Amino acid sequence: QVQIVESGGGLVQPGGFLRLSCAASGFTFRTSDMRWYRQTPGKERELVAVVFSGGGGALIYTDVGKDRFTGWRDDAKNTVYLQMRSLKPEDTAVYYCNTIINDVNYWGQGTQVTVSS
């Protein structure tokens, strides 16, 4: 079955750096676009990035992250990454990895990122 597991979150000081990983299995990873979302309590889940299949690169959606976030994938490892630098307190959220297969959304359990001094 489809499995998605995020890791790499944690507590970081403002201005710091984190690299999130998302390991996937149970589907044809190399042909699947992968997405990163984030969510804070009381707010809807927000699309952060799409990492396209087939060497299509990545698109960072969150305006505040466009100059600070980078997404990429390693198809040999069935893993997608989100690198975040110059982190701000407003980046605090649970970050989720997602893919859509046959119109069905699959999610990981999320990884908590807390930016605080």
N, C-alpha and C positions, 0 to 999 in steps of 0.2 A: 504494500500500500504506500501511498504518498507520505513521506516524512520530511518535515522541515524543522531544522533546529538552529536557532540563533545563539550566538555567543559573543563575548567580547565587551559587554557592557560593564559598567562600574561607576565608581565615584571619581570624578576628576575635577580639578580646580579650573576656574575660568581661564581661558586662554590655552587650555590643555588639548590633548590629542587622544582620540580613540579609533580603533579599527574594529568594526563589527564584522562577524562572519556568519554566513548562513549556509549550512550543509544540507543538501537535498538528496533524496533517493526515491525510488518507486515510480519514476517517470523519466521520459527522455529529456534530460536536463539541457543538453546542448541545443535543442530546438525550442526551448521555452524561455520567453521573456520572464525576468524576475523583477520583483518590485520590493522596495523598502517603504514602509509606512511608520508613522509614529503617532502616539496617542498620549494625551495627558488627561487626568481625571476631569470629567465633566465636559470634555470636548470630543468631537468626532475624530475618527482616525484620519490622519492627514498623509497624503502621498508625498513621499520625500524624493524618491528616485526610481527610475526604470532602467534596468540593465538589460539591454536587448540581446537576443540570441544572434548567432551568425555573424559575430564581429561588428554588430551595429553600434557598439559603444554604449554610453549611458547618458541619460537625461536627468538632470537634477531639477526637481519641480519646486522645491521650497525656496521662495525668494531669498530668505535669509541665509540659505545654505549654498546658493549657487557659486559663490566664490570660496567656499570653505569645505564643501563636501565633494567627494569623488567616489564613483562607483565603478566596479569592474568585476569580472568573473574569470574563474579558472575551470573550463569545461572538463579538464582532465581530473579534477578533484571534485566535480559537481558542487562547487562552492561559489557563492557570490559574496562580495565584500562592499562595505560602506566605510570609507575613511573620512573622519571628521576632524578638522583642526580648528584652532582658534575658537574653542567651544565657549558658549555663552550660557548663562543660567536658563534662558528661554529654550535651550535645546534639551532641557530635562524632559524625559518622556520614556515610555516603553516603546522600543523599536521592534517592529515586526517585519518578517520576510513573507512574501506572498507569491504565489503563481496561480494562473488560471488554466485549468485543463478541461476541455469540453464544457466550457461555460461554468465550471464549478471553481469557486475560490478555495484555495488551500492556504492555511496559515501555520506559522510556527507559534511557539508559546510566548515569544517575545523576550527581549533582554532589556533590563532597566539601565538607563543612562541618567546619571545625576551629576549636574554641573553645579558645584557649590564650593565656596571657600570655607 
